[in-house]
């Protein structure tokens, strides 16, 4: 065989080998490409699943955060209300203490005023009793026949023994009840001290 024929045969073998290689390599590339596309599809599906799970988790976390925020607001409101209630209770306690002290002061002042009024009334009563006793003593000293003219300050009461008995009981006893039977009665009065109606 000549050299040109050998060269041509060698070139043909190389071409055949190259064609077989490229065909085999192309098949491998197609298979790898299909496998890669399948993996990409699986990864995309997994990514979508992860995105859905993340969205659901975000929604759940948002709901929990909203609930926690509402609870926090409620607790803050309750704490503020308790603080206000504590301040109000302290204010009411201070006001109660003030009112108790004021009531005690008023009670003491009222008791002092009542004691002073009682002492004043007792003093006035003692003075009036002393004046009545003095008038009765003067009347007894002057005798039963007291003047009945206009100069007698007790002439009105002598003419109205009921009033004298009411307002001057000691004088009434001294002037009327001590009169014994048989003693002359005052003009215009019966022996028992009652007034005699004038005759027409």
Residue frames as a rotation matrix with the C-alpha (Angstrom) as fourth column:
UNK 1
0.602 0.799 0.000 0.00
0.799 -0.602 0.000 0.00
0.000 0.000 -1.000 0.00
UNK 2
-0.137 -0.663 0.736 1.33
0.604 -0.645 -0.468 3.32
0.785 0.381 0.489 -0.82
UNK 3
-0.809 -0.279 -0.518 1.98
0.585 -0.477 -0.656 6.08
-0.064 -0.833 0.549 1.58
UNK 4
-0.810 0.564 0.158 -0.88
-0.510 -0.812 0.284 8.30
0.288 0.149 0.946 0.32
UNK 5
-0.010 0.849 -0.528 -3.30
-0.139 0.521 0.842 5.45
0.990 0.081 0.113 0.77
UNK 6
-0.255 -0.161 -0.953 -2.04
0.844 0.443 -0.301 4.85
0.471 -0.882 0.023 4.29
UNK 7
-0.987 -0.128 -0.097 -2.34
0.159 -0.877 -0.454 8.52
-0.027 -0.463 0.886 5.05
UNK 8
-0.490 0.869 0.059 -5.86
-0.600 -0.386 0.700 8.63
0.632 0.308 0.711 3.75
UNK 9
0.078 0.511 -0.856 -6.75
0.313 0.802 0.508 5.55
0.947 -0.307 -0.098 5.75
UNK 10
-0.607 -0.384 -0.696 -5.28
0.772 -0.077 -0.630 7.08
0.188 -0.920 0.344 8.88
UNK 11
-0.947 0.294 0.127 -7.23
-0.302 -0.952 -0.047 10.27
0.108 -0.083 0.991 8.35
UNK 12
-0.160 0.942 -0.294 -10.39
-0.405 0.209 0.890 8.28
0.900 0.261 0.348 7.85
UNK 13
-0.080 0.066 -0.995 -9.78
0.711 0.704 -0.011 6.33
0.699 -0.708 -0.103 11.06
UNK 14
-0.902 -0.284 -0.326 -9.17
0.432 -0.643 -0.632 9.56
-0.030 -0.711 0.703 12.90
UNK 15
-0.710 0.687 0.153 -12.37
-0.557 -0.681 0.475 11.00
0.431 0.252 0.867 11.53
UNK 16
0.075 0.745 -0.662 -14.33
0.028 0.662 0.749 7.91
0.997 -0.075 0.029 12.53
UNK 17
-0.344 -0.270 -0.899 -12.77
0.856 0.304 -0.418 7.96
0.386 -0.914 0.127 16.02
UNK 18
-0.999 -0.037 0.009 -13.53
0.031 -0.933 -0.358 11.63
0.021 -0.358 0.933 16.38
UNK 19
-0.389 0.921 -0.016 -17.12
-0.545 -0.216 0.810 11.11
0.742 0.324 0.587 15.28
UNK 20
0.109 0.399 -0.911 -17.59
0.461 0.791 0.402 8.25
0.881 -0.463 -0.097 17.73
UNK 21
-0.666 -0.436 -0.604 -16.04
0.732 -0.228 -0.642 10.31
0.142 -0.870 0.472 20.52
UNK 22
-0.938 0.308 0.160 -18.15
-0.312 -0.950 -0.002 13.35
0.151 -0.052 0.987 19.86
UNK 23
-0.122 0.947 -0.298 -21.28
-0.340 0.242 0.909 11.23
0.933 0.212 0.292 19.62
UNK 24
-0.006 0.052 -0.999 -20.51
0.753 0.658 0.029 9.45
0.659 -0.751 -0.043 22.87
UNK 25
-0.855 -0.371 -0.362 -19.60
0.518 -0.635 -0.573 12.73
-0.017 -0.677 0.736 24.58
UNK 26
-0.718 0.657 0.230 -22.77
-0.484 -0.709 0.512 14.34
0.499 0.257 0.828 23.26
UNK 27
0.113 0.766 -0.633 -24.86
0.147 0.617 0.773 11.51
0.983 -0.180 -0.043 24.74
UNK 28
-0.291 -0.302 -0.908 -23.14
0.919 0.176 -0.353 11.94
0.266 -0.937 0.226 28.11
UNK 29
-0.995 -0.090 0.037 -23.72
0.080 -0.973 -0.218 15.67
0.055 -0.214 0.975 27.93
UNK 30
-0.347 0.937 0.043 -27.39
-0.400 -0.189 0.897 15.15
0.848 0.294 0.440 27.16
UNK 31
0.194 0.398 -0.897 -27.76
0.578 0.692 0.432 12.74
0.792 -0.602 -0.095 30.08
UNK 32
-0.587 -0.484 -0.649 -25.94
0.809 -0.331 -0.485 15.10
0.020 -0.810 0.586 32.42
UNK 33
-0.909 0.293 0.297 -28.00
-0.215 -0.939 0.269 17.99
0.358 0.180 0.916 31.15
UNK 34
0.017 0.966 -0.256 -31.22
-0.113 0.256 0.960 16.05
0.993 0.013 0.113 31.82
UNK 35
0.047 -0.061 -0.997 -29.98
0.887 0.461 0.013 15.11
0.459 -0.885 0.075 35.27
UNK 36
-0.881 -0.420 -0.217 -29.01
0.472 -0.793 -0.385 18.71
-0.010 -0.442 0.897 35.95
UNK 37
-0.623 0.723 0.300 -32.41
-0.386 -0.617 0.686 19.95
0.681 0.312 0.663 34.75
UNK 38
0.239 0.705 -0.668 -34.11
0.335 0.586 0.738 17.40
0.912 -0.400 -0.096 37.01
UNK 39
-0.286 -0.430 -0.856 -32.00
0.950 -0.011 -0.312 18.53
0.125 -0.903 0.412 39.96
UNK 40
-0.978 -0.046 0.204 -32.76
0.048 -0.999 0.006 22.16
0.203 0.016 0.979 39.13
UNK 41
-0.185 0.983 0.014 -36.48
-0.238 -0.059 0.969 21.33
0.953 0.176 0.245 39.04
UNK 42
0.254 0.230 -0.939 -36.23
0.737 0.583 0.342 19.55
0.627 -0.779 -0.021 42.38
UNK 43
-0.669 -0.575 -0.471 -34.29
0.743 -0.529 -0.410 22.46
-0.013 -0.624 0.781 43.83
UNK 44
-0.808 0.437 0.394 -36.89
-0.247 -0.860 0.446 24.91
0.534 0.263 0.803 42.53
UNK 45
0.196 0.909 -0.367 -39.66
0.068 0.361 0.930 22.81
0.978 -0.208 0.009 44.09
UNK 46
0.021 -0.274 -0.962 -37.74
0.956 0.288 -0.061 22.60
0.294 -0.917 0.268 47.35
UNK 47
-0.923 -0.385 0.023 -37.19
0.370 -0.901 -0.228 26.35
0.108 -0.202 0.973 47.20
UNK 48
-0.398 0.861 0.316 -40.90
-0.331 -0.456 0.826 26.98
0.856 0.225 0.466 46.63
UNK 49
0.366 0.506 -0.781 -41.71
0.503 0.598 0.624 24.66
0.783 -0.621 -0.036 49.53
UNK 50
-0.396 -0.605 -0.690 -39.21
0.916 -0.206 -0.345 26.49
0.067 -0.769 0.636 51.71
UNK 51
-0.912 0.111 0.395 -40.71
-0.045 -0.984 0.172 29.81
0.407 0.139 0.903 50.64
UNK 52
0.062 0.997 -0.048 -44.22
-0.137 0.056 0.989 28.55
0.989 -0.055 0.140 51.53
UNK 53
0.273 -0.017 -0.962 -43.00
0.843 0.486 0.231 27.26
0.463 -0.874 0.147 54.87
UNK 54
-0.754 -0.619 -0.220 -41.23
0.654 -0.671 -0.350 30.55
0.070 -0.408 0.910 55.52
UNK 55
-0.630 0.601 0.493 -44.41
-0.252 -0.758 0.602 32.49
0.735 0.255 0.629 54.61
UNK 56
0.392 0.800 -0.454 -46.50
0.204 0.406 0.891 30.34
0.897 -0.441 -0.004 56.93
UNK 57
-0.033 -0.493 -0.869 -43.93
0.980 0.155 -0.125 30.71
0.197 -0.856 0.478 59.68
UNK 58
-0.913 -0.303 0.272 -43.86
0.282 -0.953 -0.115 34.48
0.294 -0.028 0.955 59.12
UNK 59
-0.169 0.939 0.299 -47.65
-0.258 -0.335 0.906 34.62
0.951 0.076 0.298 59.35
UNK 60
0.495 0.330 -0.804 -47.63
0.587 0.555 0.589 32.56
0.641 -0.764 0.081 62.55
UNK 61
-0.429 -0.735 -0.525 -44.85
0.900 -0.298 -0.318 34.70
0.077 -0.609 0.790 64.02
UNK 62
-0.797 0.191 0.573 -46.73
-0.036 -0.962 0.272 37.87
0.603 0.196 0.774 63.06
UNK 63
0.280 0.957 -0.080 -49.88
-0.039 0.095 0.995 36.55
0.959 -0.275 0.064 64.77
UNK 64
0.332 -0.233 -0.914 -47.90
0.888 0.405 0.220 35.64
0.319 -0.884 0.341 67.88
UNK 65
-0.762 -0.647 -0.005 -46.21
0.624 -0.732 -0.273 39.05
0.173 -0.212 0.962 67.85
UNK 66
-0.435 0.690 0.578 -49.59
-0.212 -0.703 0.679 40.76
0.875 0.173 0.452 67.51
UNK 67
0.561 0.648 -0.515 -50.96
0.309 0.413 0.857 38.73
0.768 -0.640 0.031 70.41
UNK 68
-0.048 -0.680 -0.732 -47.87
0.992 0.052 -0.114 39.48
0.116 -0.732 0.672 72.50
UNK 69
-0.842 -0.249 0.478 -48.17
0.277 -0.961 -0.013 43.18
0.463 0.121 0.878 71.64
UNK 70
0.059 0.950 0.307 -51.83
-0.194 -0.290 0.937 43.23
0.979 -0.115 0.167 72.67
UNK 71
0.576 0.107 -0.810 -50.97
0.667 0.512 0.541 41.47
0.473 -0.852 0.224 75.92
UNK 72
-0.494 -0.833 -0.250 -48.17
0.854 -0.412 -0.317 43.95
0.161 -0.370 0.915 76.53
UNK 73
-0.632 0.344 0.694 -50.54
-0.096 -0.924 0.371 46.87
0.769 0.168 0.617 75.97
UNK 74
0.470 0.864 -0.179 -53.06
0.037 0.183 0.982 45.29
0.882 -0.468 0.054 78.36
UNK 75
0.288 -0.445 -0.848 -50.39
0.927 0.352 0.131 44.74
0.240 -0.824 0.514 81.01
UNK 76
-0.781 -0.577 0.239 -49.20
0.524 -0.813 -0.253 48.32
0.340 -0.072 0.938 80.64
UNK 77
-0.234 0.790 0.567 -52.76
-0.269 -0.613 0.742 49.59
0.934 0.021 0.356 81.02
UNK 78
0.652 0.470 -0.595 -53.29
0.367 0.491 0.790 47.40
0.664 -0.733 0.148 84.07
UNK 79
-0.176 -0.806 -0.565 -50.02
0.969 -0.042 -0.243 48.59
0.173 -0.590 0.789 85.58
UNK 80
-0.796 -0.069 0.601 -50.97
0.116 -0.992 0.040 52.22
0.594 0.101 0.798 84.96
UNK 81
0.210 0.960 0.183 -54.39
-0.201 -0.141 0.969 51.61
0.957 -0.240 0.163 86.49
UNK 82
0.513 -0.075 -0.855 -52.83
0.750 0.523 0.405 50.00
0.417 -0.849 0.324 89.55
UNK 83
-0.629 -0.770 -0.105 -50.46
0.743 -0.556 -0.371 52.91
0.228 -0.311 0.923 89.93
UNK 84
-0.561 0.501 0.659 -53.34
-0.241 -0.860 0.450 55.33
0.792 0.094 0.604 89.64
UNK 85
0.527 0.778 -0.343 -55.36
0.094 0.348 0.933 53.26
0.845 -0.524 0.111 92.10
UNK 86
0.070 -0.593 -0.802 -52.41
0.961 0.255 -0.105 53.24
0.267 -0.764 0.588 94.51
UNK 87
-0.870 -0.379 0.315 -52.07
0.326 -0.922 -0.211 57.01
0.370 -0.081 0.926 94.21
UNK 88
-0.139 0.904 0.403 -55.82
-0.341 -0.426 0.838 57.42
0.930 -0.021 0.368 94.71
UNK 89
0.538 0.305 -0.786 -55.73
0.531 0.601 0.597 55.11
0.654 -0.739 0.161 97.72
UNK 90
-0.442 -0.762 -0.473 -52.87
0.883 -0.275 -0.381 57.14
0.160 -0.586 0.794 99.22
UNK 91
-0.796 0.196 0.573 -54.80
-0.085 -0.973 0.214 60.34
0.600 0.122 0.791 98.55
UNK 92
0.269 0.962 -0.048 -57.95
-0.161 0.094 0.982 58.90
0.949 -0.257 0.180 100.12
UNK 93
0.291 -0.231 -0.928 -55.98
0.852 0.504 0.141 57.70
0.435 -0.832 0.343 103.13
UNK 94
-0.797 -0.603 -0.034 -54.43
0.567 -0.729 -0.384 61.13
0.207 -0.325 0.923 103.58
UNK 95
-0.493 0.702 0.514 -57.87
-0.358 -0.702 0.616 62.75
0.793 0.120 0.597 103.22
UNK 96
0.462 0.661 -0.591 -59.30
0.253 0.541 0.802 60.27
0.850 -0.520 0.083 105.72
UNK 97
-0.196 -0.629 -0.752 -56.50
0.952 0.062 -0.300 61.05
0.235 -0.775 0.587 108.17
UNK 98
-0.916 -0.137 0.377 -57.17
0.112 -0.990 -0.088 64.77
0.385 -0.038 0.922 107.74
UNK 99
-0.086 0.974 0.212 -60.91
-0.353 -0.229 0.907 64.32
0.932 0.003 0.363 108.25
UNK 100
0.370 0.160 -0.915 -60.34
0.664 0.643 0.381 62.17
0.649 -0.749 0.131 111.33
UNK 101
-0.615 -0.667 -0.422 -58.06
0.783 -0.449 -0.431 64.83
0.098 -0.595 0.798 112.80
UNK 102
-0.796 0.378 0.472 -60.55
-0.226 -0.910 0.348 67.55
0.561 0.170 0.810 111.90
UNK 103
0.242 0.925 -0.293 -63.40
-0.022 0.307 0.951 65.53
0.970 -0.223 0.094 113.42
UNK 104
0.069 -0.298 -0.952 -61.36
0.928 0.369 -0.049 65.01
0.366 -0.880 0.302 116.57
UNK 105
-0.904 -0.426 0.019 -60.61
0.399 -0.861 -0.315 68.73
0.150 -0.278 0.949 116.77
UNK 106
-0.442 0.823 0.356 -64.28
-0.392 -0.535 0.749 69.57
0.807 0.192 0.559 116.21
UNK 107
0.362 0.562 -0.744 -65.30
0.412 0.620 0.668 67.04
0.836 -0.548 -0.007 118.86
UNK 108
-0.342 -0.567 -0.749 -62.84
0.932 -0.101 -0.349 68.53
0.122 -0.817 0.563 121.33
UNK 109
-0.955 0.006 0.297 -63.96
0.006 -0.999 0.041 72.06
0.297 0.041 0.954 120.48
UNK 110
-0.076 0.997 0.020 -67.63
-0.243 -0.038 0.969 71.04
0.967 0.069 0.245 120.81
UNK 111
0.269 0.140 -0.953 -66.96
0.767 0.567 0.300 69.35
0.582 -0.812 0.045 124.14
UNK 112
-0.720 -0.586 -0.372 -65.07
0.693 -0.587 -0.418 72.43
0.027 -0.559 0.829 125.37
UNK 113
-0.778 0.488 0.396 -67.88
-0.285 -0.835 0.470 74.71
0.560 0.253 0.789 124.17
UNK 114
0.202 0.891 -0.406 -70.51
0.085 0.397 0.914 72.48
0.976 -0.220 0.004 125.81
UNK 115
-0.055 -0.298 -0.953 -68.59
0.957 0.258 -0.136 72.45
0.286 -0.919 0.271 129.05
UNK 116
-0.951 -0.309 -0.009 -68.25
0.304 -0.926 -0.224 76.23
0.061 -0.215 0.975 128.94
UNK 117
-0.442 0.865 0.238 -71.98
-0.358 -0.413 0.837 76.57
0.822 0.285 0.492 128.14
UNK 118
0.284 0.531 -0.799 -72.89
0.516 0.618 0.594 74.21
0.808 -0.580 -0.099 130.96
UNK 119
-0.452 -0.522 -0.724 -70.71
0.892 -0.241 -0.383 76.13
0.025 -0.818 0.574 133.37
UNK 120
-0.954 0.124 0.274 -72.23
-0.081 -0.983 0.164 79.39
0.290 0.134 0.948 132.16
UNK 121
-0.062 0.994 -0.090 -75.75
-0.182 0.078 0.980 78.00
0.981 0.077 0.176 132.55
UNK 122
0.158 0.068 -0.985 -74.91
0.840 0.516 0.171 76.64
0.520 -0.854 0.024 135.99
UNK 123
-0.802 -0.499 -0.327 -73.47
0.596 -0.698 -0.396 80.01
-0.031 -0.513 0.858 136.94
UNK 124
-0.728 0.601 0.330 -76.55
-0.351 -0.740 0.574 81.81
0.589 0.302 0.750 135.59
UNK 125
0.188 0.828 -0.528 -78.84
0.177 0.500 0.848 79.35
0.966 -0.253 -0.053 137.38
UNK 126
-0.179 -0.326 -0.928 -76.92
0.959 0.154 -0.239 79.78
0.221 -0.933 0.285 140.62
UNK 127
-0.982 -0.177 0.067 -77.13
0.166 -0.975 -0.145 83.57
0.091 -0.132 0.987 140.23
UNK 128
-0.373 0.918 0.138 -80.88
-0.372 -0.284 0.884 83.40
0.850 0.278 0.448 139.54
UNK 129
0.255 0.447 -0.857 -81.42
0.572 0.645 0.506 81.08
0.780 -0.620 -0.091 142.49
UNK 130
-0.568 -0.518 -0.640 -79.40
0.823 -0.335 -0.459 83.40
0.024 -0.787 0.617 144.68
UNK 131
-0.916 0.281 0.286 -81.47
-0.220 -0.949 0.228 86.38
0.336 0.146 0.931 143.51
UNK 132
0.018 0.968 -0.251 -84.69
-0.125 0.251 0.960 84.47
0.992 0.015 0.126 144.13
UNK 133
0.064 -0.048 -0.997 -83.49
0.878 0.478 0.033 83.44
0.475 -0.877 0.073 147.57
UNK 134
-0.881 -0.424 -0.209 -82.51
0.473 -0.789 -0.393 87.04
0.002 -0.445 0.896 148.31
UNK 135
-0.627 0.720 0.297 -85.87
-0.419 -0.633 0.651 88.33
0.657 0.283 0.699 147.13
UNK 136
0.234 0.722 -0.651 -87.65
0.270 0.595 0.757 85.68
0.934 -0.353 -0.055 149.21
UNK 137
-0.299 -0.409 -0.862 -85.58
0.935 0.055 -0.350 86.62
0.191 -0.911 0.366 152.25
UNK 138
-0.990 -0.040 0.133 -86.36
0.027 -0.995 -0.096 90.30
0.137 -0.091 0.986 151.74
UNK 139
-0.262 0.965 0.019 -90.02
-0.342 -0.111 0.933 89.48
0.903 0.238 0.359 151.35
UNK 140
0.237 0.309 -0.921 -90.07
0.670 0.634 0.386 87.41
0.703 -0.708 -0.057 154.51
UNK 141
-0.653 -0.568 -0.501 -88.21
0.755 -0.443 -0.482 90.18
0.052 -0.694 0.718 156.31
UNK 142
-0.899 0.331 0.288 -90.72
-0.261 -0.931 0.256 92.77
0.353 0.155 0.923 155.24
UNK 143
-0.623 0.707 0.336 -93.66
-0.253 0.225 -0.941 90.61
-0.741 -0.671 0.039 156.33
UNK 144
-0.503 0.516 0.693 -96.67
0.754 0.654 0.061 89.16
-0.423 0.553 -0.718 154.62
UNK 145
0.593 0.768 -0.241 -98.39
0.572 -0.613 -0.545 92.50
-0.567 0.185 -0.803 154.13
UNK 146
-0.552 -0.800 0.237 -96.31
0.714 -0.306 0.630 93.66
-0.431 0.517 0.740 151.15
UNK 147
-0.351 0.413 -0.840 -97.31
-0.293 -0.901 -0.321 96.92
-0.889 0.134 0.437 149.51
UNK 148
-0.086 0.452 0.888 -99.64
0.786 0.578 -0.219 96.56
-0.613 0.679 -0.405 146.59
UNK 149
0.620 0.293 -0.728 -99.25
-0.099 -0.891 -0.443 100.03
-0.778 0.347 -0.523 145.18
UNK 150
0.985 -0.158 -0.064 -97.36
-0.064 0.010 -0.998 100.87
0.159 0.987 0.000 142.01
UNK 151
0.319 -0.933 0.167 -93.97
-0.934 -0.339 -0.109 100.91
0.158 -0.122 -0.980 143.75
UNK 152
0.238 -0.206 0.949 -94.00
-0.440 0.848 0.294 97.14
-0.866 -0.488 0.111 144.39
UNK 153
-0.442 -0.454 -0.774 -92.05
-0.886 0.085 0.456 95.36
-0.141 0.887 -0.440 141.62
UNK 154
-0.996 0.073 -0.048 -93.89
0.067 0.991 0.119 92.10
0.056 0.115 -0.992 142.36
UNK 155
-0.486 0.873 -0.045 -97.37
-0.507 -0.324 -0.798 93.60
-0.711 -0.365 0.601 142.38
UNK 156
-0.045 0.458 -0.888 -98.21
-0.978 0.160 0.132 92.10
0.202 0.875 0.441 138.98
UNK 157
-0.573 -0.236 -0.785 -97.15
-0.213 0.968 -0.136 88.62
0.791 0.089 -0.605 140.13
UNK 158
-0.953 0.297 0.060 -99.06
-0.010 0.167 -0.986 89.04
-0.302 -0.940 -0.156 143.40
UNK 159
-0.153 0.933 -0.327 -102.15
-0.805 -0.310 -0.506 89.80
-0.574 0.185 0.798 141.37
UNK 160
0.559 0.240 -0.794 -101.38
-0.707 0.638 -0.305 86.71
0.433 0.731 0.527 139.21
UNK 161
0.259 -0.491 0.832 -100.22
-0.792 0.384 0.474 84.01
-0.552 -0.782 -0.290 141.63
UNK 162
0.874 0.039 0.484 -100.22
0.185 0.895 -0.405 81.39
-0.449 0.444 0.775 138.90
UNK 163
0.741 -0.644 0.192 -97.44
0.015 -0.270 -0.963 83.30
0.672 0.716 -0.191 137.12
UNK 164
0.269 -0.652 0.709 -95.61
-0.934 -0.355 0.029 83.82
0.233 -0.670 -0.705 140.40
UNK 165
0.569 -0.010 0.822 -95.86
-0.411 0.863 0.294 80.11
-0.712 -0.505 0.487 141.13
UNK 166
0.924 -0.181 0.337 -94.45
0.377 0.570 -0.730 79.38
-0.060 0.801 0.595 137.68
UNK 167
0.502 -0.749 0.433 -91.61
0.165 -0.409 -0.898 81.91
0.849 0.522 -0.081 137.50
UNK 168
-0.388 -0.604 0.697 -90.89
-0.630 -0.378 -0.678 82.54
0.673 -0.702 -0.234 141.22
UNK 169
0.243 0.559 -0.793 -91.76
0.160 0.783 0.601 79.34
0.957 -0.273 0.101 143.05
UNK 170
-0.509 -0.482 -0.713 -89.78
0.768 0.121 -0.629 80.26
0.390 -0.868 0.308 146.16
UNK 171
-0.955 0.211 0.207 -91.51
-0.263 -0.927 -0.267 83.63
0.136 -0.309 0.941 146.44
UNK 172
-0.118 0.967 -0.227 -94.86
-0.516 0.136 0.846 81.93
0.848 0.217 0.483 145.88
UNK 173
0.066 0.093 -0.993 -94.15
0.595 0.795 0.114 79.45
0.801 -0.599 -0.003 148.67
UNK 174
-0.797 -0.465 -0.386 -92.93
0.581 -0.414 -0.701 82.23
0.166 -0.782 0.600 150.97
UNK 175
-0.906 0.403 0.128 -95.91
-0.410 -0.912 -0.030 84.47
0.104 -0.079 0.991 150.30
UNK 176
-0.065 0.974 -0.218 -98.86
-0.864 0.054 0.501 82.14
0.499 0.221 0.838 149.80
UNK 177
0.209 0.195 -0.958 -98.20
-0.018 0.981 0.195 78.55
0.978 -0.024 0.209 150.85
UNK 178
-0.719 -0.532 -0.447 -96.83
0.438 0.153 -0.886 79.58
0.539 -0.833 0.123 154.26
UNK 179
-0.519 0.616 0.593 -100.08
-0.709 -0.698 0.106 81.43
0.479 -0.365 0.799 155.13
UNK 180
-0.973 0.192 -0.131 -101.73
0.233 0.778 -0.583 79.54
-0.010 -0.598 -0.802 157.96
UNK 181
-0.172 0.975 0.140 -105.54
0.631 0.000 0.776 79.26
0.757 0.221 -0.615 158.27
UNK 182
0.515 0.449 -0.731 -106.92
0.847 -0.400 0.351 82.18
-0.135 -0.799 -0.586 160.16
UNK 183
-0.492 -0.708 -0.506 -104.31
0.523 -0.706 0.478 84.63
-0.696 -0.029 0.718 158.88
UNK 184
0.423 0.669 -0.612 -105.72
-0.121 -0.627 -0.769 87.52
-0.898 0.399 -0.184 156.89
UNK 185
0.190 -0.281 0.941 -105.38
0.896 0.441 -0.049 87.00
-0.401 0.853 0.336 153.14
UNK 186
-0.835 -0.514 -0.197 -104.04
0.349 -0.771 0.534 89.57
-0.426 0.377 0.822 150.73
UNK 187
-0.097 0.834 -0.544 -106.60
-0.365 -0.538 -0.760 91.96
-0.926 0.125 0.357 149.30
UNK 188
0.218 0.301 -0.928 -108.24
-0.971 -0.026 -0.236 90.40
-0.095 0.953 0.287 146.25
UNK 189
-0.474 -0.432 -0.767 -107.10
-0.491 0.853 -0.177 86.84
0.731 0.293 -0.616 147.13
UNK 190
0.726 0.670 -0.156 -108.65
-0.306 0.518 0.799 83.98
0.616 -0.533 0.581 148.99
UNK 191
0.626 -0.494 0.603 -106.86
-0.674 0.048 0.738 82.45
-0.393 -0.868 -0.303 152.02
UNK 192
0.569 -0.447 0.690 -105.40
0.398 0.884 0.245 79.71
-0.720 0.135 0.681 149.80
UNK 193
-0.379 -0.831 -0.407 -103.78
0.103 -0.475 0.874 82.33
-0.920 0.289 0.266 147.55
UNK 194
-0.439 0.267 0.858 -106.14
0.897 0.187 0.401 82.18
-0.053 0.945 -0.322 144.56
UNK 195
-0.999 0.031 -0.017 -107.34
-0.033 -0.989 0.146 85.37
-0.012 0.147 0.989 143.03
UNK 196
-0.288 0.956 -0.062 -110.96
0.610 0.133 -0.781 86.45
-0.738 -0.262 -0.622 143.71
UNK 197
-0.524 0.187 0.831 -112.82
0.764 -0.328 0.556 87.68
0.376 0.926 0.029 140.66
UNK 198
-0.969 0.182 -0.166 -114.17
-0.083 -0.876 -0.475 91.19
-0.231 -0.447 0.864 141.18
UNK 199
-0.280 0.949 0.144 -117.96
0.846 0.314 -0.431 91.50
-0.455 0.001 -0.891 141.52
UNK 200
-0.607 0.154 0.780 -119.96
0.542 -0.638 0.547 93.79
0.582 0.755 0.304 139.28
